[in-house]
Amino acid sequence: MWAGDITYIRTAEGWLYLAAVIDLFSRHVVGWSLKPHMQTELVKEAFLMAWFRRRPSTGLIFHSDRGSQYCSHEFQQALKDCQTRSSMSRKGDCWDNAPTESFWARLKAATLHSGTFATHQDAKAVIMDWITFYNHRRLHSTLGYLSPMDYEKRWRAAQHKIAA
């Protein structure tokens, strides 16, 4: 199961919007997109990045809020094309998508020291560096204090032992 959401980042050049897709098994951020707009293309690009990077099996569930981008025909068609089922939060209930809300809180606490980035490019560089840190080195209590990458490596190694 994957979860997706959008947040906004203030820059001196105007707002920058970040869509992310998180694999709920490992909390690994598997897809993202940064754009100066919140159109459907933003969330579709993040989802397709995740899908092409992971090539999940049929039956993947993608969870999001009920934002117009996720409800759009274009995005729903992308899910169908990738044989992915759509799941959406109850109306007005942000707790249904708590893992992505938690991710946003940590990202903003770690990257928005001064409150505003000077440029979109500055914001993109810092955010990409932080996502790399998050995936490779940030420890998660829900993962036994492993990073998402280490958790996945350990899980794969255990699967090979079971198969052997």
GROMACS elastic network, one bead per residue, 0.5 to 0.9 nm:
[ bonds ]
;  ai    aj funct       b0    kb
    1    22     6  0.86313   500
    1    23     6  0.62666   500
    1    24     6  0.57895   500
    1    25     6  0.71052   500
    1    60     6  0.57982   500
    1    62     6  0.59549   500
    1    63     6  0.74104   500
    2    21     6  0.64456   500
    2    22     6  0.54408   500
    2    24     6  0.54781   500
    2    25     6  0.81418   500
    2    30     6  0.89439   500
    2    60     6  0.75544   500
    2    61     6  0.62382   500
    2    63     6  0.60809   500
    2    64     6  0.87176   500
    3    20     6  0.81618   500
    3    21     6  0.55528   500
    3    22     6  0.52499   500
    3    23     6  0.66440   500
    3    24     6  0.67919   500
    3    61     6  0.83561   500
    3    62     6  0.55937   500
    3    64     6  0.57435   500
    3    87     6  0.89762   500
    3    97     6  0.71206   500
    3    99     6  0.77463   500
    3   100     6  0.68652   500
    4    19     6  0.69888   500
    4    20     6  0.54964   500
    4    22     6  0.63308   500
    4    31     6  0.89953   500
    4    43     6  0.79113   500
    4    46     6  0.84574   500
    4    47     6  0.79160   500
    4    62     6  0.73028   500
    4    63     6  0.62484   500
    4    64     6  0.51280   500
    4    65     6  0.79392   500
    4    70     6  0.89997   500
    4    97     6  0.81233   500
    4   100     6  0.67263   500
    5    18     6  0.82968   500
    5    19     6  0.56251   500
    5    20     6  0.58834   500
    5    21     6  0.70589   500
    5    43     6  0.78567   500
    5    63     6  0.87653   500
    5    64     6  0.60353   500
    5    65     6  0.69807   500
    5    67     6  0.88121   500
    5    70     6  0.88927   500
    5    97     6  0.80981   500
    5   100     6  0.64040   500
    5   101     6  0.80002   500
    6    17     6  0.67682   500
    6    18     6  0.55081   500
    6    20     6  0.66527   500
    6    38     6  0.81443   500
    6    42     6  0.86560   500
    6    43     6  0.76617   500
    6   100     6  0.88067   500
    6   104     6  0.88571   500
    7    16     6  0.86192   500
    7    17     6  0.58091   500
    7    18     6  0.53419   500
    7    19     6  0.65576   500
    7    20     6  0.86413   500
    7   101     6  0.89947   500
    7   104     6  0.70939   500
    8    15     6  0.65010   500
    8    16     6  0.57297   500
    8    18     6  0.60620   500
    8    19     6  0.87816   500
    8    38     6  0.89987   500
    9    14     6  0.86135   500
    9    15     6  0.57361   500
    9    16     6  0.50543   500
    9    17     6  0.60800   500
    9    18     6  0.74635   500
    9   108     6  0.84874   500
    9   112     6  0.86891   500
    9   116     6  0.78457   500
    9   117     6  0.82689   500
    9   120     6  0.89992   500
    9   123     6  0.77726   500
   10    13     6  0.82042   500
   10    14     6  0.62674   500
   10    16     6  0.63705   500
   10    17     6  0.87787   500
   10   115     6  0.76036   500
   10   116     6  0.54028   500
   10   117     6  0.66446   500
   10   118     6  0.89887   500
   10   120     6  0.87981   500
   10   123     6  0.86569   500
   11    14     6  0.51354   500
   11    15     6  0.58245   500
   11    16     6  0.70209   500
   11   115     6  0.86212   500
   11   116     6  0.50652   500
   11   118     6  0.55491   500
   11   119     6  0.56623   500
   11   120     6  0.62756   500
   11   122     6  0.87089   500
   11   123     6  0.73382   500
   12    15     6  0.81247   500
   12   116     6  0.66554   500
   12   117     6  0.62420   500
   12   119     6  0.59233   500
   12   120     6  0.80828   500
   13    16     6  0.86577   500
   13   117     6  0.84928   500
   13   118     6  0.69693   500
   13   119     6  0.55944   500
   13   120     6  0.65847   500
   14    36     6  0.76565   500
   14   119     6  0.82857   500
   14   120     6  0.79417   500
   15    35     6  0.87997   500
   15    36     6  0.60891   500
   15    37     6  0.78299   500
   15   120     6  0.82272   500
   16    34     6  0.66828   500
   16    35     6  0.57024   500
   16    37     6  0.68753   500
   16    38     6  0.86802   500
   16   120     6  0.66614   500
   16   123     6  0.81832   500
   16   124     6  0.88173   500
   17    33     6  0.80295   500
   17    34     6  0.55457   500
   17    35     6  0.53564   500
   17    36     6  0.58504   500
   17    37     6  0.62133   500
   17    38     6  0.62875   500
   17    42     6  0.80296   500
   18    32     6  0.69584   500
   18    33     6  0.57047   500
   18    35     6  0.67512   500
   18    36     6  0.88535   500
   18    38     6  0.85386   500
   18    42     6  0.77296   500
   18    43     6  0.86349   500
   18    46     6  0.89477   500
   19    31     6  0.81910   500
   19    32     6  0.53697   500
   19    33     6  0.52611   500
   19    34     6  0.65854   500
   19    35     6  0.86892   500
   19    38     6  0.88072   500
   19    42     6  0.63720   500
   19    43     6  0.56484   500
   19    44     6  0.89721   500
   19    45     6  0.85854   500
   19    46     6  0.61582   500
   19    47     6  0.87530   500
   20    29     6  0.68195   500
   20    30     6  0.77500   500
   20    31     6  0.56657   500
   20    33     6  0.66601   500
   20    34     6  0.89113   500
   20    43     6  0.76510   500
   20    46     6  0.59973   500
   20    47     6  0.78584   500
   20   100     6  0.79718   500
   21    28     6  0.84949   500
   21    29     6  0.57864   500
   21    30     6  0.57758   500
   21    32     6  0.61651   500
   21    43     6  0.86657   500
   21    46     6  0.64209   500
   21    47     6  0.63303   500
   21    49     6  0.89327   500
   21    50     6  0.68203   500
   21    62     6  0.87640   500
   21   100     6  0.81576   500
   22    25     6  0.87307   500
   22    26     6  0.83216   500
   22    27     6  0.57643   500
   22    28     6  0.55848   500
   22    30     6  0.57716   500
   22    31     6  0.71925   500
   22    50     6  0.86030   500
   22    99     6  0.80504   500
   22   100     6  0.71148   500
   22   103     6  0.89603   500
   23    26     6  0.59174   500
   23    27     6  0.52513   500
   23    28     6  0.53221   500
   23    29     6  0.63911   500
   23    30     6  0.65104   500
   23    50     6  0.89579   500
   24    28     6  0.73620   500
   24    99     6  0.76543   500
   25    28     6  0.79285   500
   25   148     6  0.89453   500
   25   152     6  0.86859   500
   26    29     6  0.88121   500
   26   142     6  0.89136   500
   26   143     6  0.71189   500
   26   147     6  0.83802   500
   26   148     6  0.51520   500
   26   149     6  0.77807   500
   26   151     6  0.64734   500
   26   152     6  0.64582   500
   27    30     6  0.88177   500
   27    99     6  0.78843   500
   27   135     6  0.80156   500
   27   140     6  0.84368   500
   27   143     6  0.83955   500
   27   147     6  0.85904   500
   27   148     6  0.57570   500
   28   134     6  0.80024   500
   28   135     6  0.55862   500
   28   136     6  0.88066   500
   28   147     6  0.84195   500
   28   148     6  0.50497   500
   28   149     6  0.70085   500
   28   152     6  0.87042   500
   29    32     6  0.75686   500
   29    50     6  0.83425   500
   29   131     6  0.71919   500
   29   132     6  0.88333   500
   29   134     6  0.80515   500
   29   135     6  0.64962   500
   29   148     6  0.84527   500
   30    46     6  0.84233   500
   30    47     6  0.85270   500
   30    49     6  0.74468   500
   30    51     6  0.82164   500
   30    53     6  0.73053   500
   30    54     6  0.76051   500
   30   135     6  0.88045   500
   31    45     6  0.81462   500
   31    47     6  0.60463   500
   31    48     6  0.74814   500
   31    49     6  0.50613   500
   31    51     6  0.78970   500
   31    53     6  0.80241   500
   32    42     6  0.84768   500
   32    43     6  0.79702   500
   32    45     6  0.72970   500
   32    47     6  0.73540   500
   32    49     6  0.69865   500
   32    50     6  0.76111   500
   33    41     6  0.89832   500
   33    42     6  0.58740   500
   33    43     6  0.70830   500
   33    44     6  0.86637   500
   33    45     6  0.61244   500
   33    47     6  0.87347   500
   33    49     6  0.84239   500
   34    37     6  0.85859   500
   34    42     6  0.70405   500
   34    46     6  0.86301   500
   34   124     6  0.72419   500
   35    38     6  0.73163   500
   35    39     6  0.89253   500
   35    42     6  0.65857   500
   35   120     6  0.88264   500
   36   120     6  0.81657   500
   37    41     6  0.89915   500
   37    42     6  0.75400   500
   38    41     6  0.78734   500
   38    42     6  0.61864   500
   38    43     6  0.82111   500
   38    69     6  0.76811   500
   39    42     6  0.57613   500
   39    43     6  0.77124   500
   39    68     6  0.86497   500
   39    69     6  0.62784   500
   40    43     6  0.56222   500
   40    44     6  0.61265   500
   40    45     6  0.85061   500
   40    68     6  0.78279   500
   40    70     6  0.71642   500
   40    72     6  0.71255   500
   40    74     6  0.73578   500
   40    75     6  0.67191   500
   41    44     6  0.50383   500
   41    45     6  0.58232   500
   41    46     6  0.85322   500
   41    69     6  0.80659   500
   41    74     6  0.86634   500
   41    75     6  0.81963   500
   42    45     6  0.54417   500
   42    46     6  0.65165   500
   42    47     6  0.88833   500
   42    69     6  0.81674   500
   43    46     6  0.51224   500
   43    47     6  0.61590   500
   43    48     6  0.85655   500
   43    69     6  0.67852   500
   43    70     6  0.71634   500
   43    75     6  0.76315   500
   44    47     6  0.51332   500
   44    48     6  0.60434   500
   44    49     6  0.84902   500
   44    69     6  0.83758   500
   44    70     6  0.83397   500
   44    74     6  0.81342   500
   44    75     6  0.58187   500
   44    78     6  0.72165   500
   44    79     6  0.88863   500
   45    48     6  0.51793   500
   45    49     6  0.60660   500
   45    50     6  0.86275   500
   46    49     6  0.52182   500
   46    50     6  0.63777   500
   46    51     6  0.87158   500
   47    50     6  0.51539   500
   47    51     6  0.61225   500
   47    52     6  0.86613   500
   47    62     6  0.89048   500
   47    75     6  0.89977   500
   47    78     6  0.85805   500
   47    79     6  0.84635   500
   48    52     6  0.59608   500
   48    53     6  0.83038   500
   48    78     6  0.80495   500
   48    79     6  0.89943   500
   48    82     6  0.87947   500
   49    52     6  0.53613   500
   49    53     6  0.60514   500
   49    54     6  0.85170   500
   50    53     6  0.51692   500
   50    54     6  0.59804   500
   50    55     6  0.79881   500
   51    54     6  0.52660   500
   51    55     6  0.52396   500
   51    56     6  0.66202   500
   51    82     6  0.77633   500
   52    55     6  0.54225   500
   52    56     6  0.85421   500
   53    56     6  0.88518   500
   56    59     6  0.83529   500
   56    60     6  0.67104   500
   56    82     6  0.88950   500
   56    84     6  0.89913   500
   57    60     6  0.65282   500
   57    83     6  0.84043   500
   57    84     6  0.88783   500
   58    82     6  0.78421   500
   58    83     6  0.55635   500
   58    84     6  0.66616   500
   59    83     6  0.63867   500
   59    84     6  0.56108   500
   59    85     6  0.64694   500
   60    82     6  0.88838   500
   60    83     6  0.73277   500
   60    85     6  0.61711   500
   60    86     6  0.87642   500
   61    84     6  0.56786   500
   61    86     6  0.59232   500
   61    87     6  0.66310   500
   62    79     6  0.80458   500
   62    84     6  0.67040   500
   62    85     6  0.61088   500
   62    86     6  0.51717   500
   62    87     6  0.58476   500
   62    88     6  0.82524   500
   63    85     6  0.85583   500
   63    86     6  0.61763   500
   63    88     6  0.54174   500
   63    89     6  0.73857   500
   63    96     6  0.88787   500
   63    97     6  0.75637   500
   64    67     6  0.79712   500
   64    70     6  0.69731   500
   64    86     6  0.80207   500
   64    87     6  0.64888   500
   64    89     6  0.62591   500
   64    96     6  0.84785   500
   64    97     6  0.67179   500
   65    70     6  0.73277   500
   65    71     6  0.87917   500
   65    87     6  0.84055   500
   65    88     6  0.52146   500
   65    90     6  0.76447   500
   65    91     6  0.79516   500
   65    92     6  0.86201   500
   65    93     6  0.83467   500
   65    94     6  0.75818   500
   65    96     6  0.79678   500
   65    97     6  0.70614   500
   66    69     6  0.81681   500
   66    70     6  0.63873   500
   66    71     6  0.62371   500
   66    88     6  0.59490   500
   66    89     6  0.64228   500
   66    90     6  0.77876   500
   66    91     6  0.69260   500
   66    92     6  0.85778   500
   67    70     6  0.54881   500
   67    71     6  0.62752   500
   67    72     6  0.86190   500
   68    72     6  0.58362   500
   69    72     6  0.53108   500
   69    73     6  0.88013   500
   69    74     6  0.85150   500
   69    75     6  0.69484   500
   70    73     6  0.84420   500
   70    74     6  0.86754   500
   70    75     6  0.58862   500
   70    76     6  0.69955   500
   70    88     6  0.86453   500
   71    74     6  0.84623   500
   71    75     6  0.69184   500
   71    76     6  0.65909   500
   71    88     6  0.88755   500
   72    75     6  0.54161   500
   72    76     6  0.61741   500
   72    77     6  0.84672   500
   73    76     6  0.51320   500
   73    77     6  0.59132   500
   73    78     6  0.85755   500
   74    77     6  0.51827   500
   74    78     6  0.63569   500
   74    79     6  0.89043   500
   75    78     6  0.50161   500
   75    79     6  0.64208   500
   75    80     6  0.87470   500
   76    79     6  0.51115   500
   76    80     6  0.63245   500
   76    81     6  0.86479   500
   76    85     6  0.89334   500
   76    86     6  0.74352   500
   77    81     6  0.60070   500
   77    82     6  0.85586   500
   78    81     6  0.50267   500
   78    82     6  0.62913   500
   78    83     6  0.86296   500
   78    84     6  0.84683   500
   79    82     6  0.51826   500
   79    83     6  0.61767   500
   79    85     6  0.66379   500
   79    86     6  0.70691   500
   80    84     6  0.56464   500
   80    85     6  0.70775   500
   80    86     6  0.85697   500
   81    84     6  0.75903   500
   82    85     6  0.89484   500
   88    91     6  0.86189   500
   88    96     6  0.83008   500
   88    97     6  0.88031   500
   89    92     6  0.78986   500
   89    93     6  0.64317   500
   89    94     6  0.73552   500
   89    95     6  0.82752   500
   89    96     6  0.53328   500
   89    97     6  0.68708   500
   90    93     6  0.54802   500
   90    94     6  0.82156   500
   90    96     6  0.71368   500
   91    94     6  0.84856   500
   93    96     6  0.60137   500
   93    97     6  0.81793   500
   94    97     6  0.57510   500
   94    98     6  0.67316   500
   94   101     6  0.78114   500
   95    99     6  0.86901   500
   95   101     6  0.81920   500
   96    99     6  0.86363   500
   97   100     6  0.59153   500
   97   101     6  0.64936   500
   97   102     6  0.88562   500
   98   102     6  0.59659   500
   98   103     6  0.85048   500
   99   102     6  0.51035   500
   99   103     6  0.62103   500
   99   104     6  0.87733   500
  100   104     6  0.62122   500
  100   105     6  0.86469   500
  101   104     6  0.51316   500
  101   105     6  0.63234   500
  101   106     6  0.88047   500
  102   105     6  0.51343   500
  102   106     6  0.63474   500
  102   107     6  0.86231   500
  103   106     6  0.52571   500
  103   107     6  0.60734   500
  103   108     6  0.85941   500
  104   107     6  0.50657   500
  104   108     6  0.60479   500
  104   109     6  0.84418   500
  105   108     6  0.53557   500
  105   109     6  0.60825   500
  105   110     6  0.85866   500
  106   109     6  0.51230   500
  106   110     6  0.60971   500
  106   111     6  0.85486   500
  107   110     6  0.52782   500
  107   111     6  0.60466   500
  107   112     6  0.81003   500
  107   127     6  0.77242   500
  107   130     6  0.72234   500
  107   131     6  0.80946   500
  107   134     6  0.87347   500
  108   111     6  0.52265   500
  108   112     6  0.53167   500
  108   113     6  0.83075   500
  109   112     6  0.60437   500
  109   113     6  0.72418   500
  110   113     6  0.70896   500
  110   130     6  0.79715   500
  111   114     6  0.85062   500
  111   115     6  0.87379   500
  111   123     6  0.86623   500
  111   126     6  0.68928   500
  111   127     6  0.71528   500
  111   130     6  0.76188   500
  112   115     6  0.50197   500
  112   116     6  0.66731   500
  112   117     6  0.77641   500
  113   116     6  0.80924   500
  114   117     6  0.75423   500
  116   119     6  0.88012   500
  116   123     6  0.86967   500
  117   120     6  0.72503   500
  117   121     6  0.88338   500
  117   122     6  0.63168   500
  117   123     6  0.57336   500
  118   121     6  0.84312   500
  118   122     6  0.65699   500
  118   123     6  0.77719   500
  119   122     6  0.51685   500
  119   123     6  0.64429   500
  119   124     6  0.86958   500
  120   123     6  0.51331   500
  120   124     6  0.61317   500
  120   125     6  0.86907   500
  121   124     6  0.50435   500
  121   125     6  0.61873   500
  121   126     6  0.86924   500
  122   125     6  0.53125   500
  122   126     6  0.63556   500
  122   127     6  0.86119   500
  123   126     6  0.53192   500
  123   127     6  0.59994   500
  123   128     6  0.84800   500
  124   127     6  0.51654   500
  124   128     6  0.59636   500
  124   129     6  0.84769   500
  125   128     6  0.53153   500
  125   129     6  0.61995   500
  125   130     6  0.86350   500
  126   129     6  0.51735   500
  126   130     6  0.61714   500
  126   131     6  0.87235   500
  127   130     6  0.50287   500
  127   131     6  0.61654   500
  127   132     6  0.86179   500
  128   131     6  0.51418   500
  128   132     6  0.62618   500
  128   133     6  0.86524   500
  129   132     6  0.51648   500
  129   133     6  0.62760   500
  129   134     6  0.86248   500
  130   134     6  0.59575   500
  130   135     6  0.85628   500
  131   135     6  0.61053   500
  131   136     6  0.84846   500
  132   135     6  0.52880   500
  132   136     6  0.60358   500
  132   137     6  0.80167   500
  133   136     6  0.52819   500
  133   137     6  0.52461   500
  133   138     6  0.61944   500
  134   137     6  0.58002   500
  134   139     6  0.80291   500
  134   147     6  0.73825   500
  134   148     6  0.77481   500
  135   138     6  0.65953   500
  135   147     6  0.63011   500
  135   148     6  0.53246   500
  135   149     6  0.58836   500
  135   150     6  0.88414   500
  136   139     6  0.87780   500
  136   147     6  0.57793   500
  136   148     6  0.65069   500
  136   149     6  0.53823   500
  136   150     6  0.72974   500
  137   146     6  0.79823   500
  137   147     6  0.52531   500
  137   148     6  0.78738   500
  137   149     6  0.79160   500
  137   150     6  0.83616   500
  138   145     6  0.85911   500
  138   146     6  0.74973   500
  138   147     6  0.51414   500
  138   148     6  0.76878   500
  139   142     6  0.89671   500
  139   143     6  0.77153   500
  139   144     6  0.81858   500
  139   148     6  0.76742   500
  140   143     6  0.52447   500
  140   144     6  0.66428   500
  140   146     6  0.57704   500
  140   147     6  0.61621   500
  140   148     6  0.76960   500
  141   144     6  0.52472   500
  141   146     6  0.75437   500
  142   145     6  0.70323   500
  142   146     6  0.85776   500
  143   146     6  0.55440   500
  143   147     6  0.73632   500
  143   148     6  0.75253   500
  143   151     6  0.65948   500
  144   147     6  0.88604   500
  144   151     6  0.83177   500
  145   151     6  0.88572   500
  146   149     6  0.80053   500
  146   150     6  0.58891   500
  146   151     6  0.57068   500
  147   150     6  0.51812   500
  147   151     6  0.60108   500
  147   152     6  0.85939   500
  148   151     6  0.50918   500
  148   152     6  0.62342   500
  148   153     6  0.86641   500
  149   152     6  0.52253   500
  149   153     6  0.62035   500
  149   154     6  0.86461   500
  150   154     6  0.60507   500
  150   155     6  0.84734   500
  151   154     6  0.51916   500
  151   155     6  0.61369   500
  151   156     6  0.86687   500
  152   155     6  0.50184   500
  152   156     6  0.61243   500
  152   157     6  0.85732   500
  153   156     6  0.51861   500
  153   157     6  0.61800   500
  153   158     6  0.86425   500
  154   157     6  0.51359   500
  154   158     6  0.62327   500
  154   159     6  0.87145   500
  155   158     6  0.51146   500
  155   159     6  0.62862   500
  155   160     6  0.88175   500
  156   159     6  0.50244   500
  156   160     6  0.63512   500
  156   161     6  0.87753   500
  157   160     6  0.51701   500
  157   161     6  0.64011   500
  157   162     6  0.87902   500
  158   161     6  0.50807   500
  158   162     6  0.62646   500
  158   163     6  0.86596   500
  159   162     6  0.50947   500
  159   163     6  0.61726   500
  159   164     6  0.86347   500
  160   163     6  0.50554   500
  160   164     6  0.61209   500
  161   164     6  0.51586   500
